[in-house]
Amino acid sequence: MYAVVSVWNLEKGREEEQQRGLEQRVVPSVQQAPGFVAGYGPTTRRAARPTR
């Protein structure tokens, strides 16, 4: 079993544009990786902030 963890920092004021890029380019390429089963990510901006 393998896992890949990524951290994305969205630039303030460009969140929607960057989210579209993630959904249109990154996600489709990751889904094509051999053995890909599922992907998970935060659904709110607050959830995306690191916990310190």
C-alpha positions as CSV (number, residue, x, y, z in Angstrom):
1,M,0.0,0.0,0.0
2,Y,1.2,3.5,-0.8
3,A,0.1,7.0,0.0
4,V,0.9,10.4,-1.3
5,V,0.4,13.5,0.8
6,S,0.5,17.0,-0.7
7,V,0.2,20.4,0.8
8,W,-1.2,23.2,-1.3
9,N,-0.9,26.9,-0.4
10,L,-3.4,29.0,-2.3
11,E,-2.6,32.5,-3.1
12,K,-5.1,34.9,-1.5
13,G,-7.4,36.4,-4.2
14,R,-6.7,33.6,-6.6
15,E,-8.3,30.7,-4.7
16,E,-11.0,29.9,-7.3
17,E,-8.5,30.0,-10.3
18,Q,-6.1,27.7,-8.4
19,Q,-8.9,25.3,-7.4
20,R,-10.0,25.1,-11.0
21,G,-6.4,24.3,-12.1
22,L,-6.2,21.6,-9.4
23,E,-9.5,20.0,-10.5
24,Q,-8.8,20.3,-14.3
25,R,-5.1,19.3,-14.4
26,V,-3.8,17.7,-11.3
27,V,-6.7,15.5,-10.2
28,P,-7.2,13.9,-13.7
29,S,-3.5,13.0,-14.0
30,V,-3.4,11.6,-10.5
31,Q,-6.5,9.5,-11.1
32,Q,-4.7,7.9,-14.1
33,A,-1.8,6.6,-11.9
34,P,-1.6,2.8,-11.8
35,G,-3.3,1.5,-8.6
36,F,-5.1,4.8,-7.8
37,V,-8.1,4.0,-5.6
38,A,-9.3,7.3,-4.0
39,G,-8.3,10.9,-3.2
40,Y,-9.4,13.1,-0.3
41,G,-9.0,16.8,0.4
42,P,-10.5,19.5,2.6
43,T,-13.8,20.9,1.5
44,T,-13.5,24.3,3.2
45,R,-10.8,27.0,3.4
46,R,-10.8,26.7,7.2
47,A,-10.1,23.0,6.9
48,A,-7.2,23.7,4.6
49,R,-5.3,25.6,7.2
50,P,-2.6,23.8,9.1
51,T,-3.1,23.0,12.7
52,R,-0.3,24.3,15.0
